[in-house]
Amino acid sequence: MKTRPYLNFSTAQLDSLVRTHWTDRGMLDRVHAELRFHASPEAAALRVEIDDRLSALADGDKPRAPRRPRDEEAADTLQIARMAAEIRARDARLREQTALIEHLRDRLRVETGAAALYRSVGLHEHCPDFVLEAARKAHLKANHPDLRPESGKSEAEERFKQLQKTFENIARIRAEARRD
């Protein structure tokens, strides 16, 4: 079982180690093996550089100092990786804000609907329960179909059913508000 001698090293520390031991094949092999566990663009660029150096050492080239400024492709890769991470972060924030907006829109729709229900029976949204109950009894008594003459009974029945449904909806909305 092979151990990883550079397990706790960062990519920058491994880069420094490579610069220090540029001619040591064994060291370069071990650092290259460790870089397989690093997912950053810098680690990928360093792996390519070590591959080049190991090939040069295998061909018998004289040791020379590592070339480093980064080529444009490696810099572009790094910039693309940073931009992709920023885009993912912004996308996540956008999804959170969109969900919040939808939640607030839903609440506004419910509250607007509730306000219309209260207005239809002549009450305010924040009236106490005993006022709501008294208004319910008064409206239902005043619009009861049995108290109407036969000629207007069907209209009275419609109005009575509408008032019952309105007060049921108000009770449901208040129960939901209490749960929240």
N, C-alpha and C positions, 0 to 999 in steps of 0.2 A: 504494500500500500504506500503510495507516494504521499508525502506531506506537502503542504503549500507553505514554503518558508516566507513568502511575501503576502500572506493572507491579509494582514492588517495595514498594508501599504496603500496609499492613495495613488491615483494615476500620476499625479505630479511627483510623488516620491519615487515611483518606479522610473519615471522619465529622468530624474536626477541620477538615479542609480545606473541607468543605461549610459548616460553621459560620462559618468565616472569610470565605468568598466567597459568601454567601447570595444576593446579588443578581446575580452574574455567570452569565448563561445558558450561555456557552461552557464555563466551568469545571464547572457542574452537569452539562452534557451529557457532558463527558469523564469525570467521576467516575461518572456513571450507566452509561456504556459499560464502564468498568473493573469496576464492581460485578457485571456479568453473569458474571464469571469467579470470583466469590467465592460459595461455597455455604453460608455460615453464615446462621442466622436473623437475626443483626444486619445482615448485608449486605442481606437481603431487606427488612427494615424500613426501612433507609436508602434503598433504591431506591424504595419506596413514598413515602417522605417527599419525595424529590427529584422524583418524578413529580408529586406534589401542588404542589410549589413551581414547577416548570416550567409547569404548567397555569395557576397563578395569575399568573406573569409574562407568559404569552401573553395572558391576559385583561386585562392592564394594571393589575393590582393594585399598590398601593404596596408597596414592600419592607417587610417586617416580620421580626422575629427568628424564627428557627425554633422551632416548638413542640417541646418535648421533655420532658415526661416520656413515656416509652413508654406506649402505651395497654395495657390489660390483655391484649388479644389477642396483641400482640407478645411480652409477657412470658410468656404461656402457651405460645406457640410455642417460645420459647427453652427454657423448662423442659421441654417435651415432647421437644425435640431432645436435651437433656442426659440425660433419663431413658432415652430410646431407646438412646443410646450406652452408658449404664451397663448396661442390660439386655443389649445385645449382648456387652459385656465379661464380664458374669457368665455368660451362656450359653456363651461360649467356655471359661471356666474350668470350668464344670459338665461340658461335654463332655470336657475333658481329664481331670478327676477320675473321670468315669464310665468312661472307657477304662482308666485306671489300675486302678480297682477290678475291672473285668472281667479284666484281665491277671492281677492277683493272685489272683482267684478261680480262674482256669484253672490257675495254678501250684499253688494249694492242692489242687485236685482231682487233679492229676497226682501231687503229692507224697503225698496221702492214698492214692491208688491204689497208688503205689509202696510205701508203708509196709505196706499190706495184702499185697502180693506177697511182700515180704521176710518178713513174719511167717508167711505160709503155708508157707514152707520153713525157718523157724526161724532166720533171720538178721537182723542189724541193717542199716539202710539204709547206714550208713557203713563196712561191713566192707570189708577190702581185696579186691582182685580175686582174689588167690590163694586166699583163704578161700571166696569165691563159687564159684570153679572147683572147689575140692575138695568143697564141699557139693553142687554139681551132679553131679559124678561119683558121689559116695556115694549120693545119692538115686536117681539113675537106675540104678545097679547094684543097689541094694536093692529097687527096685520093678520090675525088668526082668521082663516076662511069661514069658520062657523059663525063669526060675528058679522059677516057680510050678507047682503041680500043675494038671492039666487042669481040675479043678472050679472054680478061682478065676482062671483065665487071663483071662477077659473083663474082670473087675473090675481085674485087674492091668494089662491093656492100657489101660483108661480112665485109671487113676491115672498110668501112665507117660506117656501123651499129655498129661495135664494138667500134669505136672511139666515136660515138655519145653516146653510153651507158656509156663508161668510163668517158666522160666529165659530163654527167648527174649525175653519182655517185659522182664525185668529188664535184659538186655543192651541192648535198644533204649533203655530209659530212661537207662541209664548213658551210652550213646553220645550221646544228645541232651543230657545234662547236660555232657558234655565239649565239645560244640560251642558251647554257650551260654557 
